[in-house]
Amino acid sequence: MRIVIASLALLLAGCGFEPMYAPSGGGHAIGPVHVAMIEGKAGHVLKTELDRMLQAEDDGGQSAELDITLKEEVVLLGLRLDESASRAELRLTANYAFTPIGATRPLHGRLETSVTYEIPTAAFGEISAQDDARERAAETLAERMRAELAIRLRQQRQSGS
């Protein structure tokens, strides 16, 4: 089994295989990043998730800067017989400015995500359902942001070399 794995590793090394996001010579896809505070409940979850995801790339060196402005919108959907909403959609829009290490100008971008949730008839059920939707949306946004930053840095490295 080890011989097969070693053979496959040698074949991949000879075919020009390179990592999708990380630099060709090795290293981190993004590197250490300082995420500035983000307003609101969703902002807190987004910052916490980004810090958790990007912690693996923190080598203790100089950090890139990530500033995010978050906008939250709730759109009521289906109606019950008493004309109260039965479903809602929570939309998060993040406008970001990412300043890589050694760069003079930040990279600007915008990401959006939305999740739907059922509004229960219980008195405080809507608050709980909305908080859960907010957390799910922020976690999804954090994953998408990490991927987008890695892609944009990869494109920047390719155009610079």
NORKAVEN-V660171 format. One record per helix or strand. SS is the DSSP state (~ for helix, > for strand). FROM is the first residue (numbers start at 1). LEN is the number of residues. If there is no record, write none. Layout:
SS_FROM_LEN, SS_FROM_LEN
This chain:
~_2_13, >_33_3, ~_40_18, >_64_13, >_79_1, >_85_1, >_87_13, >_107_12, ~_125_36
